[in-house]
């Protein structure tokens, strides 16, 4: 797995996104030249048109969950989602041709490009899947502990056959905690951890102990860590796989040593910029609907259209938000908040 913009993604997913983007770009460029959409005078014009078509196709592929490797489980599902996504892309490109004639006026070229894209992407997906199954090395992971967080992690891994992960087994804290977890093989107890590591030769150890005090084999783990063996918390791997934080498994020390509170000036800048641009665009696009909602509220009951509330923001500073009123005026005056 690789970290991009503070999120973890399977390397296979990133390879698919990059290679398929390049394939779509190449297809549209070739079709544009073949059907004379591009007059041969400027390369930037060709690249721009192909890039716009590629962007539209990729947006449709994303919203059709083509890149959700958990949802795409069979070749038939891949084909169905590709046709669905590129059908939507055809409609969007048709609208684009109406408003931007300079983009190209050869409908035949669009049809051929879409059909070629479906065929090429389907063949590429089948080839990539075959290569992954044949040559894709899976990381051997040894699980240590049987806490609730570990149980949730095992469940998530079982749901993600697309991940290059092989669970070699689980080491329980003691004999009382050796109940089967999701059919995972029980390799022994914590006192035998060193021997189990020698037998299984894992690439990584995941710790999910319910209780660490006087239980965690610190010296052994430190020795293995200096030998190059990767050791992680179950909550860390869970976050990488799901993108969610297992709140019930977090301890105060996890928050103290976490680097998630570090905000660079660049990240703060583009986060604020995206928020402002998104809010402005949203207000413009939804202003007609907001006017209708305002009229409906005014006709439905007496009182103001907007309702103000105080919330707590960054660094504990209070601020006031405005939202559409959804209750009668003084609805909770006799009963209190309900």
C-alpha positions as CSV (number, residue, x, y, z in Angstrom):
1,X,0.0,0.0,0.0
2,X,1.1,3.5,-0.8
3,X,0.3,6.8,0.9
4,X,-1.1,9.6,-1.3
5,X,-2.5,12.9,0.2
6,X,-2.5,11.3,3.6
7,X,-4.6,8.3,2.4
8,X,-3.5,4.8,1.8
9,X,-4.2,3.0,-1.5
10,X,-3.3,-0.4,-2.9
11,X,-0.4,-0.1,-5.4
12,X,-2.5,-2.2,-7.8
13,X,-5.2,0.5,-7.8
14,X,-2.8,3.3,-8.5
15,X,-1.2,1.3,-11.4
16,X,-4.7,0.7,-12.9
17,X,-5.6,4.4,-12.6
18,X,-2.4,5.6,-14.2
19,X,-2.2,3.0,-17.0
20,X,-5.9,3.3,-17.9
21,X,-5.7,7.1,-18.0
22,X,-2.8,6.8,-20.4
23,X,-4.6,4.2,-22.5
24,X,-7.7,6.4,-22.8
25,X,-5.6,9.4,-23.7
26,X,-3.8,7.4,-26.4
27,X,-7.1,6.0,-27.8
28,X,-8.7,9.4,-28.1
29,X,-5.5,10.9,-29.7
30,X,-5.3,8.2,-32.3
31,X,-9.0,8.4,-33.1
32,X,-8.8,12.2,-33.4
33,X,-6.0,11.9,-35.9
34,X,-7.6,9.0,-37.8
35,X,-11.0,10.8,-38.3
36,X,-9.5,14.2,-39.0
37,X,-10.9,15.8,-35.8
38,X,-7.4,17.2,-35.4
39,X,-6.1,19.1,-38.4
40,X,-2.5,18.5,-37.7
41,X,-1.5,22.1,-37.1
42,X,-0.9,22.1,-33.3
43,X,-0.1,19.3,-30.9
44,X,-1.5,21.2,-27.9
45,X,-5.0,21.2,-29.5
46,X,-4.8,17.4,-29.9
47,X,-3.6,16.8,-26.4
48,X,-6.2,19.2,-24.9
49,X,-9.1,17.5,-26.6
50,X,-7.8,14.0,-25.7
51,X,-7.2,15.1,-22.1
52,X,-10.7,16.5,-21.7
53,X,-12.2,13.3,-23.1
54,X,-9.9,11.3,-20.8
55,X,-11.0,13.3,-17.8
56,X,-14.7,12.8,-18.6
57,X,-14.2,9.1,-19.0
58,X,-12.3,8.8,-15.8
59,X,-14.9,10.7,-13.8
60,X,-17.6,8.3,-15.1
61,X,-15.4,5.3,-14.4
62,X,-14.9,6.5,-10.8
63,X,-18.6,7.1,-10.2
64,X,-19.4,3.6,-11.7
65,X,-17.1,2.1,-9.0
66,X,-14.8,0.6,-11.6
67,X,-11.9,1.5,-9.3
68,X,-13.6,0.0,-6.2
69,X,-11.7,-3.3,-6.2
70,X,-14.0,-4.6,-3.5
71,X,-17.1,-4.2,-5.6
72,X,-15.6,-5.5,-8.9
73,X,-15.4,-9.1,-8.2
74,X,-15.9,-10.8,-11.6
75,X,-15.1,-10.2,-15.3
76,X,-18.8,-9.8,-16.1
77,X,-19.0,-7.1,-13.4
78,X,-16.0,-5.3,-14.9
79,X,-17.6,-5.4,-18.4
80,X,-21.0,-4.2,-17.0
81,X,-19.5,-1.3,-15.1
82,X,-17.3,-0.3,-18.1
83,X,-20.3,-0.1,-20.4
84,X,-22.3,1.7,-17.8
85,X,-19.6,4.3,-17.2
86,X,-18.6,4.9,-20.8
87,X,-22.3,5.1,-21.8
88,X,-22.6,8.1,-19.4
89,X,-19.3,9.5,-20.8
90,X,-20.8,9.3,-24.3
91,X,-23.8,11.4,-23.2
92,X,-21.5,14.0,-21.5
93,X,-19.3,14.2,-24.6
94,X,-22.4,14.7,-26.7
95,X,-23.4,17.6,-24.6
96,X,-19.9,19.0,-24.8
97,X,-20.0,18.8,-28.6
98,X,-23.2,21.0,-28.5
99,X,-21.7,23.7,-26.4
100,X,-18.1,23.5,-27.6
101,X,-18.2,22.9,-31.4
102,X,-14.4,23.5,-31.6
103,X,-14.0,20.3,-29.5
104,X,-14.8,18.3,-32.6
105,X,-17.8,17.7,-34.8
106,X,-17.3,14.1,-35.9
107,X,-19.8,12.0,-34.0
108,X,-18.4,8.8,-35.6
109,X,-15.1,9.5,-34.0
110,X,-16.7,9.7,-30.5
111,X,-18.5,6.3,-31.1
112,X,-15.3,4.6,-32.3
113,X,-13.3,6.0,-29.4
114,X,-15.9,4.8,-26.8
115,X,-16.1,1.3,-28.3
116,X,-12.3,1.1,-28.5
117,X,-12.0,2.3,-24.9
118,X,-14.4,-0.4,-23.7
119,X,-12.5,-3.1,-25.6
120,X,-9.0,-2.0,-24.6
121,X,-9.9,-1.4,-20.9
122,X,-11.6,-4.8,-20.6
123,X,-8.6,-6.6,-22.2
124,X,-6.2,-4.6,-20.0
125,X,-8.2,-5.4,-16.8
126,X,-8.2,-9.1,-17.7
127,X,-4.5,-9.0,-18.4
128,X,-3.7,-7.1,-15.2
129,X,-5.8,-9.5,-13.2
130,X,-4.0,-12.5,-14.7
131,X,-0.6,-10.9,-14.0
132,X,-1.6,-10.2,-10.5
133,X,-2.7,-13.7,-9.8
134,X,0.4,-15.2,-11.4
135,X,3.2,-12.9,-10.4
136,X,1.7,-10.8,-7.6
137,X,3.6,-11.6,-4.4
138,X,1.4,-11.4,-1.3
139,X,2.7,-10.0,2.0
140,X,2.7,-12.6,4.7
141,X,1.2,-11.1,7.9
142,X,1.3,-12.7,11.4
143,X,-1.4,-11.5,13.8
144,X,-0.6,-11.3,17.5
145,X,-3.5,-10.8,19.9
146,X,-7.3,-11.4,19.8
147,X,-8.7,-8.0,20.8
148,X,-11.9,-6.6,19.4
149,X,-9.8,-4.4,17.1
150,X,-8.0,-7.4,15.7
151,X,-11.3,-9.2,15.1
152,X,-12.5,-6.2,13.1
153,X,-9.3,-6.1,11.1
154,X,-9.5,-9.7,10.2
155,X,-13.1,-9.2,9.0
156,X,-12.0,-6.3,6.8
157,X,-9.1,-8.2,5.3
158,X,-11.5,-11.1,4.5
159,X,-13.7,-8.6,2.6
160,X,-10.7,-7.4,0.5
161,X,-9.4,-10.2,-1.7
162,X,-7.9,-7.6,-3.9
163,X,-5.3,-6.7,-1.3
164,X,-1.9,-8.3,-1.6
165,X,-2.1,-9.7,2.0
166,X,-1.9,-13.3,3.2
167,X,-2.8,-13.9,6.9
168,X,-0.5,-16.8,8.0
169,X,-2.3,-17.1,11.3
170,X,-2.9,-15.7,14.7
171,X,-1.0,-15.9,18.0
172,X,-3.4,-15.7,21.1
173,X,-2.4,-14.0,24.4
174,X,-3.2,-17.2,26.4
175,X,-5.2,-20.3,26.4
176,X,-8.3,-18.4,27.4
177,X,-8.3,-16.3,24.2
178,X,-7.8,-19.0,21.6
179,X,-11.4,-19.0,20.4
180,X,-11.5,-19.2,16.5
181,X,-11.7,-15.8,14.8
182,X,-13.3,-15.8,11.4
183,X,-11.8,-19.2,10.5
184,X,-8.3,-18.0,11.0
185,X,-5.7,-20.6,11.9
186,X,-4.5,-20.5,15.5
187,X,-0.7,-21.0,15.7
188,X,-0.2,-20.9,19.4
189,X,0.1,-18.6,22.4
190,X,2.2,-15.5,23.1
191,X,5.0,-17.4,25.0
192,X,5.8,-19.3,21.8
193,X,5.9,-16.2,19.6
194,X,9.6,-16.4,18.8
195,X,9.3,-20.0,17.6
196,X,6.2,-19.2,15.6
197,X,8.0,-16.3,13.8
198,X,10.8,-18.7,12.8
199,X,8.3,-21.2,11.4
200,X,6.1,-18.8,9.5
201,X,8.8,-16.2,8.4
202,X,6.2,-13.3,8.1
203,X,6.9,-10.1,6.3
204,X,5.1,-8.1,9.0
205,X,3.6,-8.6,12.5
206,X,0.4,-6.9,13.5
207,X,-0.2,-6.3,17.2
208,X,-3.7,-6.3,18.6
209,X,-3.4,-7.3,22.2
210,X,-6.3,-6.7,24.6
211,X,-4.0,-6.1,27.5
212,X,-0.2,-5.2,27.1
213,X,1.0,-4.7,30.6
214,X,3.3,-7.6,31.7
215,X,2.2,-9.4,28.5
216,X,3.9,-7.7,25.5
217,X,7.3,-9.4,24.7
218,X,9.1,-6.0,24.3
219,X,12.6,-7.4,24.0
220,X,11.7,-10.0,21.4
221,X,9.8,-7.5,19.3
222,X,12.6,-4.9,19.6
223,X,15.1,-7.6,18.4
224,X,12.9,-8.5,15.4
225,X,12.4,-4.9,14.6
226,X,16.2,-4.2,14.4
227,X,16.5,-7.3,12.2
228,X,14.2,-5.5,9.7
229,X,10.8,-7.1,10.4
230,X,8.0,-4.6,10.2
231,X,5.7,-4.4,13.2
232,X,2.5,-2.4,13.3
233,X,-0.6,-1.8,15.4
234,X,-3.8,-3.5,14.3
235,X,-5.5,0.0,14.3
236,X,-2.8,1.3,11.9
237,X,-3.5,-1.4,9.3
238,X,-7.2,-1.1,9.8
239,X,-7.0,2.6,8.9
240,X,-4.9,1.9,5.8
241,X,-7.4,-0.6,4.5
242,X,-10.6,1.1,5.3
243,X,-9.6,4.8,5.5
244,X,-11.5,4.9,8.9
245,X,-10.1,5.2,12.4
246,X,-11.2,2.4,14.8
247,X,-12.2,4.8,17.6
248,X,-12.8,2.0,20.1
249,X,-9.2,0.8,19.8
250,X,-7.5,4.2,20.2
251,X,-5.6,4.9,23.4
252,X,-4.4,8.3,24.6
253,X,-0.8,7.3,23.7
254,X,-1.9,6.8,20.1
255,X,-3.1,10.4,19.9
256,X,0.0,11.8,21.7
257,X,2.4,10.1,19.2
258,X,0.2,10.5,16.1
259,X,1.4,12.8,13.3
260,X,-2.1,13.4,12.1
261,X,-2.3,16.8,13.9
262,X,0.6,18.2,11.8
263,X,-0.7,20.6,9.2
264,X,1.7,22.1,6.8
265,X,1.1,25.6,5.4
266,X,0.5,24.2,1.9
267,X,-2.1,21.7,3.1
268,X,-3.8,24.4,5.2
269,X,-3.8,26.7,2.1
270,X,-5.2,24.3,-0.4
271,X,-7.8,22.9,2.1
272,X,-9.0,26.4,2.7
273,X,-9.0,27.2,-1.0
274,X,-10.9,24.1,-1.9
275,X,-13.5,24.9,0.8
276,X,-14.0,28.4,-0.5
277,X,-14.2,27.4,-4.1
278,X,-16.5,24.5,-3.3
279,X,-18.8,26.6,-1.2
280,X,-19.0,29.4,-3.8
281,X,-19.8,27.0,-6.6
282,X,-22.4,25.2,-4.4
283,X,-24.1,28.4,-3.5
284,X,-24.3,29.4,-7.2
285,X,-25.6,26.0,-8.4
286,X,-28.1,25.5,-5.6
287,X,-29.3,29.1,-5.3
288,X,-32.6,28.4,-7.2
289,X,-33.4,25.4,-5.0
290,X,-32.5,27.4,-1.9
291,X,-35.0,30.1,-3.0
292,X,-37.7,27.5,-3.3
293,X,-36.9,26.1,0.1
294,X,-37.0,29.6,1.6
295,X,-40.4,30.2,0.1
296,X,-41.8,26.8,1.3
297,X,-40.6,27.5,4.9
298,X,-42.1,31.0,4.8
299,X,-45.5,29.7,3.6
300,X,-45.5,26.8,6.0
301,X,-45.2,28.6,9.3
302,X,-44.5,32.0,10.8
303,X,-40.9,33.0,11.8
304,X,-37.6,33.5,10.1
305,X,-36.4,31.3,7.2
306,X,-32.9,30.9,8.7
307,X,-32.0,29.5,12.1
308,X,-28.8,30.5,13.8
309,X,-26.7,28.2,16.1
310,X,-23.4,28.6,17.8
311,X,-20.8,25.8,17.2
312,X,-17.3,25.3,18.4
313,X,-14.6,25.5,15.7
314,X,-10.8,25.2,15.4
315,X,-8.9,25.9,18.6
316,X,-12.1,26.1,20.6
317,X,-13.3,29.3,18.9
318,X,-17.1,29.6,18.8
319,X,-18.8,30.6,15.5
320,X,-22.3,31.0,14.3
321,X,-23.9,28.9,11.5
322,X,-27.1,29.6,9.6
323,X,-29.3,26.8,8.4
324,X,-32.9,26.5,7.2
325,X,-35.4,26.4,10.0
326,X,-37.0,23.0,10.3
327,X,-39.0,23.5,13.5
328,X,-41.8,25.9,14.7
329,X,-40.6,29.0,16.5
330,X,-40.1,28.2,20.2
331,X,-41.0,24.6,19.6
332,X,-39.0,23.5,22.6
333,X,-39.8,26.4,24.9
334,X,-42.0,24.2,27.2
335,X,-40.2,20.9,27.0
336,X,-36.6,21.9,26.6
337,X,-34.2,20.4,24.0
338,X,-35.7,17.0,22.8
